[in-house]
Amino acid sequence: MAGKIVADTLEHSTAGSIATNFVVKGGSKGYCHFNQAAATDLAVNTSSSVLVDTLNTTSLTDTGTGKGTINWTSAMSNANYTCATGTGTVNGTAANAVSLNDNDAFVTRTASAWSFIANFSSSSADAIFDCNESICVAYGDLA
């Protein structure tokens, strides 16, 4: 039998209380941990995109070198949600210069999918690469 609990505040006997809107609106609505490149320097060895662990993620679509789309199981209420990202390595290179972002003319964010491009900056040039051990965490309201 399904039930419904209606409350404005959650209270712990010793840790205090919190308004339920922080729990509902403040928690992650989805995440995706994935490898887009051959992971020869990791325990996972693959030559194509692989989902390692997910929440509210249907699939990862590889749309080209350094580009992809994370498809959400349950859509967000609109395309204005936030994604926090990170990545491990690019072809064995330390990741401190890599960014996953959706600020590119070739990618589009929708309520049901977040597209990204992986930029790698080096001293010689900027480039787009497939990344290993990448993450995306989505925050916003579900539809």
TAPENOR-V729041 format. One record per backbone hydrogen bond with DSSP energy under -0.5 kcal/mol. CO is the residue of the C=O (numbers start at 0). NH is the residue of the N-H. If there is no record, write none. Layout:
co:CO nh:NH
co:CO nh:NH
This chain:
co:4 nh:6
co:7 nh:19
co:9 nh:17
co:11 nh:15
co:15 nh:11
co:17 nh:9
co:18 nh:21
co:18 nh:22
co:19 nh:23
co:20 nh:24
co:21 nh:25
co:22 nh:26
co:29 nh:137
co:30 nh:54
co:31 nh:33
co:31 nh:135
co:32 nh:51
co:32 nh:52
co:33 nh:133
co:34 nh:49
co:37 nh:39
co:38 nh:41
co:43 nh:45
co:45 nh:38
co:49 nh:34
co:49 nh:51
co:52 nh:32
co:54 nh:30
co:55 nh:72
co:58 nh:70
co:59 nh:61
co:60 nh:62
co:60 nh:68
co:63 nh:66
co:65 nh:117
co:66 nh:62
co:66 nh:63
co:67 nh:115
co:68 nh:60
co:68 nh:70
co:69 nh:71
co:69 nh:113
co:70 nh:57
co:70 nh:58
co:72 nh:74
co:74 nh:142
co:81 nh:138
co:83 nh:136
co:85 nh:134
co:87 nh:94
co:88 nh:131
co:89 nh:92
co:92 nh:89
co:93 nh:96
co:94 nh:97
co:96 nh:120
co:98 nh:100
co:98 nh:118
co:100 nh:116
co:101 nh:103
co:103 nh:106
co:110 nh:75
co:111 nh:71
co:112 nh:109
co:112 nh:114
co:113 nh:69
co:115 nh:67
co:116 nh:100
co:116 nh:118
co:117 nh:128
co:118 nh:98
co:119 nh:121
co:119 nh:126
co:124 nh:121
co:126 nh:119
co:130 nh:35
co:130 nh:36
co:131 nh:87
co:131 nh:88
co:133 nh:33
co:134 nh:85
co:135 nh:31
co:136 nh:83
co:137 nh:28
co:137 nh:29
co:138 nh:81
co:140 nh:76
